[in-house]
Every structure is written in structure tokens, then in C-alpha cells.
Amino acid sequence: MNAQEYEKGMINLFMLAEKNNPKYSLSRKAYRTMDWDEIEQIRSQWSWIGNLPREPWGYHMCSTPLNDAIMASMPMVTAFRKKYGIDKMNTVFLTDGSSDGGFDKIISNVTEEEAEKRYYKRMVNGMYASQPHWENNIVLRDTVTKKEYQDVGRKQLTESLLDALRQRTGTKVLGFYISSGKKIDGYTLDHYFPRYAWEKGDKAYDRKKVMAEYRKNKCLIVKDNVGYDEFYLLAGGEMQISDGQMATPSENAKKSELKRLFASTLKSNRDSRIVLNKFIEQVA
């Protein structure tokens, strides 16, 4: 870029950030405590936000693309493992939410009138997408391993894709979920530590014991009702980030040496050590 193009690009990025800035959205508390005239006055002051140009197609903010990332990782993990001759492979996903994408069915040979009538979503390639009916039995089939996953719903899709990644590449699959608040929200707890086993194969939990473990360790480790080999739930509201450097391990280092070097970098942070020790047990 020349100086003029760079300046224009920086202005565009700033305006895009402002368009998505949550400070321009009224909270539910504001709607409960303010009268309508006050709300309208604030909205009029923020009206310029709505006049900003939108981002290019495909670059808008959306839901967590976890399912997409899992599918994209399959050839990447295979290529990485082959390139470096890795015997024991570990794949780690770091996310701030659960995925709800990749569940549409693609429809071709449909007229625009029918698509509009049935509220189909128009795709970039001219085809349409729609949610499958809740009574449909969705079957996920890996074309490489030939393994099939029956009756895949929204919840099961991520778990099935994680297992497909494991089966196809031979990797161990670990995950970190960083909740945005100062504690893990109820929706996330209901998802990974349900009080009742609503679906076949689910495990129910005593929530009091779960929360007692969280208060003690500042983290929760999920092994059931999830597709990961191990999944770590953390609250990110008060999480601090600091740079650190681990000593270089010796050639052909054993598990005990790696664990000692990792732990030595975290002597001042008990909460991090708990998570890291569990993580080391999986990857070492």
C-alpha cells in the first residue's frame, strides 16, 4: 500500500470496529429503567452507526465457527503429521463458544419463487440452504474412513466431527472453552454438566459437587457429554495474560522432564498449574 491507501484502510478498520462496538447497544437493564423518550434520544445520537458501510461479503461477524474449524483441520493435521513425522499427535481447539454452524442442507434445482416461499437462504454459488426437518434422521458419513454417524443433531454434530477427526488422523483431541464472564454461565453448565440425562447416553451430574470443584480449582474438566478426549472450562472475566518462557527441554526429553519444565514456569499461579498439569498428562 502507498500512504494514501494505508490511511484509507486504517479508517475503514476503525469504522468497522465502531459498527460492531457493543457500547452502541442498549442493555436490557436500560430498557427496564429508562423511559421511551430517553431511549429514543440515545438512539438518535447513535444513528450515524447505522449509516456506516457494511463489511465485505463473508467477513461479517457471526456465530462461533467451531464445526468449520474442525472440518478444515482434518487435512491440515494429516499434512502436519506427515511433514514432521509425528508419532503422537495432539490437536487443541481454543474457543469462546459452542458451534451451531454447518447444519444446513444444500438444495439445488429450485426456482426463486419456491425458495422465497419456503424461506431458503441463497448461497454465493446460486444454490440454496435450509434447515432439515426435526424428524429427519441426519447421517454424517466420512468419505475417507467410511464411518457413519447416525441421527446427528445440532448437539451431536460437533461431537461427531471431533470423533471423525480422531478416526481419520489418529490424533488426540483436546479443547479449551473460555467463558466471557467472571464465572461459567448456566447455559454452558447445562450443556456439559446437565442435571438430568435428557438424551440416551448422557450422564447426569450433581451440580452442587460440580460447583464445589469449580470454586476449588477455578476450572472444570469435562470428560463426558463431549467429543473431546478432555475439555477444560475456564472463566475468562478475570483472566490475566502474561508472557513467559519455558526452559528448552533436552533432546528426547521424557514426560517427567517436560512436566517439571512446564510446572516451573507457573509457580506463582496455582490455578494455571491445575489446568496445565491435567493438560500435560494428556499430551506427554
VENZI-V307302 format. One record per pair of residues at least 12 apart in sequence whose ideal C-beta (glycine too) atoms are under 8 Angstrom apart, sorted by the first residue. I is the first residue (numbers start at 1). J is the second residue. Records with the same first field share a line. If there is no record, write none. Layout:
BEGIN
I: J  J
END
This chain:
BEGIN
15: 52  53
16: 52  55
18: 49  52
19: 49  52  54  55
20: 61
24: 46  49
26: 39  42  43
57: 124
58: 124
62: 101
63: 97  99  100  101
64: 95  96  97  98  99  100  101
65: 99  101
66: 93  95  97  98  99  101  158
67: 99  101  102  103  157  158  161
68: 99  101  102
69: 93
70: 93  158  161  162  165
71: 102  161
73: 91  165
74: 164  165  168  169
77: 89  91  165  169  171
78: 168  169
81: 169  170  171
88: 172
89: 169  170  171  172
90: 171  172  174  282  283
91: 165  169  171  172  173  174
92: 174  175  176
93: 173  174  175  176  228
94: 175  176  178
95: 175  176  177  178
96: 177  178  179  180  236
97: 177
98: 158  188  191
99: 157  158
100: 154
102: 157
103: 131  132  154  157
104: 121  129  130  131  132
105: 129  130  131  132
106: 123  127  128  129
107: 120  127  128  129  130
108: 127  128
110: 128
115: 128
118: 130
137: 150  151
138: 151  152  153
139: 151  152
140: 152  157  160  161  164
142: 164  167  168
144: 168
145: 164  167  168
147: 164  167
149: 163  164
155: 191  199
158: 227
159: 226  227
160: 227
161: 227
162: 227  228
163: 227
166: 229
172: 229  282  283
173: 227  228  229
174: 228  229  230  231  232  279  282  283
175: 226  228  230  231  232
176: 231  232  234
177: 231  232  233  234
178: 234  235  236  239
179: 233  234  235  236  237
180: 236  237
181: 235  236  237
182: 235  237  238
183: 214  235  237
184: 214  220  233  234  235
188: 233
189: 207  210
191: 225
192: 220  222  225  226  231  233
193: 205  207  210  220  222  225
194: 225
195: 207
202: 224  225
203: 224  225
217: 271  274
218: 234  235  271  274
219: 232  233  234  271  274  275
220: 232  233
221: 233  278
229: 282
230: 278  279  282
232: 275  278  279
234: 275
244: 265  266
245: 265
246: 261  262  264  265
247: 261  264
249: 261
255: 280  284
258: 280  284
259: 277  280  284
262: 276  280
263: 276  277
END
